[in-house]
Amino acid sequence: MKRTVEIALSVLGIITSFVMVATGVVFLYLTKSDKFMQYLEEGWSESENAYTLEQLGQAGTMFIIPGLIGIALGVWAAWLLRGNRNSFIAGWGLIIVSVVTCFLSLFAGIPGLFYIAAGIIALVRKPQHKTLR
């Protein structure tokens, strides 16, 4: 049985997880950028600058960790589904890990939607048995 829909949803989850990681890297880069620091110092107070840098650092971390987990999960699930190796484990793995990453970061809900949909479809679809006539 072809698992094209599940694999496509897993790939969309991988892409959105990659976007999360890239966004987190940009946030962490901004905390160390001299040009961004000049921008902050021009119009904001020192306490506002410190708060902004702290929030960017935390947001960067909370984007990168679930994003990396999502990428690894998506690749693993697509590999399991590609050869129709074990759709039951891939389906439950997609559902469980997407829920866990959503608890780590609310923004992981975007790739989590793709992973949950792929997991449910992987669990619901039964392999077609060909009969010999």
C-alpha positions in Angstrom: 0.0 0.0 0.0 1.3 3.4 -0.9 1.5 5.9 2.0 1.9 9.0 -0.2 -0.4 11.2 1.9 1.3 10.3 5.2 4.7 10.9 3.7 3.6 14.2 2.2 2.3 15.4 5.6 5.5 14.3 7.3 7.5 16.2 4.8 5.4 19.3 5.4 6.0 18.8 9.1 9.8 18.6 8.4 9.7 21.8 6.4 7.8 23.7 9.0 10.1 22.3 11.7 13.1 23.5 9.7 11.5 27.0 9.5 11.1 26.9 13.3 14.8 26.1 13.7 15.8 28.8 11.3 13.7 31.3 13.1 15.3 30.3 16.4 18.7 30.7 15.0 17.8 34.2 13.7 16.5 35.1 17.2 19.8 33.9 18.8 21.8 35.8 16.1 19.9 39.0 16.9 20.9 38.8 20.5 24.6 39.0 19.5 24.3 41.4 16.5 25.9 44.8 17.0 23.6 46.5 14.5 20.5 45.2 16.4 22.1 46.4 19.6 22.5 49.9 18.1 18.9 49.9 17.1 17.8 48.9 20.6 20.0 51.6 22.3 18.7 54.4 20.1 15.1 54.4 21.2 14.6 52.1 24.2 15.6 52.2 27.8 18.2 49.9 29.3 15.6 47.8 31.1 13.6 47.4 27.9 16.8 46.3 26.0 17.6 43.7 28.7 14.1 42.4 28.6 14.0 42.2 24.8 17.4 40.4 24.6 16.2 37.9 27.3 13.0 37.2 25.5 14.8 36.7 22.2 17.2 34.2 23.8 14.4 32.2 25.3 12.3 32.3 22.1 15.3 31.1 20.1 15.8 28.2 22.4 12.1 27.3 22.4 12.0 27.3 18.7 15.2 25.3 18.1 14.7 22.4 20.5 11.2 21.4 19.3 12.2 22.1 15.7 15.1 19.7 15.9 12.9 17.1 17.6 10.3 17.6 14.8 12.8 17.2 12.0 14.2 14.0 13.5 10.6 12.6 14.1 9.5 13.5 10.5 12.5 11.8 8.9 12.1 8.7 11.1 8.3 8.5 10.4 8.8 9.0 6.6 11.4 6.3 6.6 9.1 3.9 8.4 6.1 4.8 6.2 8.1 4.7 2.9 8.5 1.0 2.7 5.3 0.4 4.6 7.6 -1.0 7.3 5.5 -0.3 10.4 2.7 2.2 10.0 1.4 1.4 13.5 4.6 2.5 15.3 5.1 5.5 12.9 1.5 6.6 13.5 1.7 6.5 17.3 5.2 8.0 17.2 3.9 10.9 15.2 1.0 11.6 17.5 2.8 11.2 20.8 5.9 13.2 19.9 3.9 16.0 18.3 1.9 16.4 21.5 5.0 16.4 23.6 6.7 19.1 21.5 3.6 21.2 21.6 4.0 21.2 25.4 7.6 22.3 25.0 6.7 25.2 22.7 3.3 26.4 21.6 4.8 27.2 18.2 5.5 23.6 17.6 1.8 23.2 17.1 2.2 24.3 13.5 4.3 21.3 12.4 2.4 19.3 15.1 -0.8 19.6 13.1 0.9 18.0 10.1 2.3 15.2 12.3 -1.0 14.5 14.1 -2.8 14.3 10.7 -0.2 12.0 9.3 -0.3 9.8 12.4 -4.0 9.5 12.4 -4.1 8.6 8.7 -1.3 6.1 9.3 -3.3 4.4 12.0 -6.7 4.4 10.3 -5.7 3.2 6.8 -5.6 -0.6 6.6 -3.3 -2.3 4.1 -5.2 -3.7 1.2 -4.9 -7.4 0.8 -4.8 -8.6 -2.8 -6.8 -11.7 -3.5 -5.6 -14.1 -6.2 -8.3 -15.0 -8.7 
